[in-house]
Amino acid sequence: MEKHKLPSAPLGLLLRLLHQHWTQAVEAALDEAGYGDIRPPHANVFTFARPDGIQVSELTKLAHVRKQTMTQAVEELERLGYVERRPDPNDRRGRLVFLTERGRGVRPIAVAAGRLVDERWAGIAGAEEMDQIRQALQRLLGRLQGEDGAAIVPDDEAGS
């Protein structure tokens, strides 16, 4: 397979291609662990779900996706046994999304796979360069969060 150089590729394209590489590694690890029915759109649920439950509307805001997209992901994960919805004790009309025991098994595998990708990339580019990239992206995200007030990044153990 011929490697193509992208001399001045747009940042968005580079980020998308790297994200695809990351996602493929996580999907392969999940598949190997018996979670082959998880699809990329489901990642938003696993990334932002909380032990005390979370409403679909809050998941939607945190993941920056349409409510219809999030509702579909939650419904699929519920059918597959990864999440369950229960009444929200603080909102008569609301329902909270909780990870089931099976759903809680996904996160550690996804996080471990993500760390392996991190290590591989650090082996290729160097740990110092990867730290610089991470810091630059975190600064950019922090500034973007300051502009719109939205929380974009979950804690380290929450997602992949």
N, C-alpha and C positions, 0 to 999 in steps of 0.2 A: 504494500500500500504506500503510495507516494505521499509524503508529508508536504502540506502547503504552508507557506509562510504568509502571515498576515502583517505586512510591514506597517501599515497605519490603519489597522482595523478599528472600527468604532468601539468605544468602551462597552457599550451595551451588548455588542456581538461577543466580545471576549468574555464578559460576565456570563452570558447565556451559555456559551460553549463550555466554560468551566463548571457552571451549574449542572449542565447535562452530564459531565464526567462524574461529578459528585453524586448526582442522583442515581446514575447507573451503578455506582459502587454500593450505595446504600440499598438499592433494590436487589442487587445480587446477594448481599448479606441477609436481607430479610427473606428472600426466596429460599436460600440455603437453610435458614432457621425455621422454615415451615410457614412463613407469612407471605407466600407468593401471591395472595389475592389483594394485597395492598397496592394501590395505584398512586402516582404522584399527587393528584389532588387531595388525597387523604392526609398527606403530610401536614397540611394546615391544621387539621384537628389534633393530631398527636403533638404538634409543636406547641400549641397554645392551651390545650386542655389543662385543667387544674384539679388537684385532689378533691377540692370542695365543690366541683362542678362549675360549669360555665354555660351561659345562654348562647344560642346560635348567633344572636345579634352581636354579642361581644366577640365571638370567634370571627365573625365577618369583619368587624372593625380592626381587630388585631392583625388579621391575615391580609387585609386590603383586597378582599374579593367580594363579589356580589352575593347577596343573601341567598339567591337561588343556587349558586354554586356551592356555598357552604351547606345549605340544607340538603342538597343532593349527596354531598360527601358524608354528612352525618347519617342520613338514611341508609346509604350503602354500608357504612361501617356498623350500623345497628343491625342490619340484616346479616352481616358477616360475624357478628358477635364481639366486636371490638369496643363498642360503646353502648351505653343504655341512657335513655332519657327518663328523668324523674321530675315530679312537680317541684317548682321552685318555692321553698317555704316563705320567701320574701315577696313573691309576686304571684297572686292567684292564677293569672293567665299564663305565666311563664313556665318553661320547663328547662331543666339543667341537663347538660350533657356530661356524663361521667365515663371514664375509661373502665372497662370491665377488667377482670383479672387477665384475660387474653390480651386486651388492649395495653395494659401496663407492661406486658412483656416486650412490646415493640420498641419502646424508647431506648432501653439499654443497648439493644442490637444496633439501632440506627445511630446512636451516639458513638458507639465503638467503631462502627464502619466509617463514620465521619472522621474520627480521630486517625484511623488508618490512612484515609485520603490525605489528611493534614500532614501526617508523617511522610507519606510518599512525596507530596509536593515539596515539603521542606528538604527532602533528600535530593530532589531535582534542582530546586531553585536556591536552596540554602535556608537555614532556619532564620537568619537575620533578615533576609529579603522577605520571607513570608511574614515575619513579625512587622516589618515596615508596611507591607501591603495591608495586613489586618488592621494596623493602627490607622492608616490613611482611610480605609473604608469605615472604620468605627467613627472617626472624626467626621467624615462626610455624613454618615447616618445620624450622628448626634446633631449636626447642624440642620439637617433636613427635619429632624424631630422638633427642633426648636422653632422651625418655620411653621409647621402645621400642628404641633402639639401631640402628634400621634406616637404611640409606643410601637416601634417597628421590630425591635429585636427582643426575643424571649431570653430568659436566663440560659446559661450554657447547658444545663442538663435537660432543658425542656425540648430541644429539637435537634435536628440534624442539619 
